[in-house]
Amino acid sequence: TLRHARQVRDVTVNVAEAKSAIRIEVTDLSDAGSPGSQPGRGLVGIRERAVLYAGSVEAGPHAAGGWRVAVELPIGEA
């Protein structure tokens, strides 16, 4: 959030555990950042790591403004 967003006003991190999965959600209220000349691998890296554990990632702007990233990872035997 601090690296990519501009004028960050609020950041919320929620971690919830259910019987079969853990869900991590990060939202912020901010102005959109401008793309850099050398894009990083932030969301790509998050998705790659989640897939290693049969998880999923949702990311994008949300209705209240700002950005939302949600990761769900299953809990169970490997």
C-alpha angles and dihedrals in degrees: 000000000000093000099050108023127076127219093008109200102171138005124193125190119191125185117187129177123204129177093270106023148022118227125201119189127182120187132174139187105224147123116268115267122231117248114259124233090248109039116212130223098245103128092028089054092047090051093047092052093046091051090054087065096039090257135136138226132208119189136168146094117313132217096255091056127262126059140300131204119183125183125189121193123183119237117220145081118327 
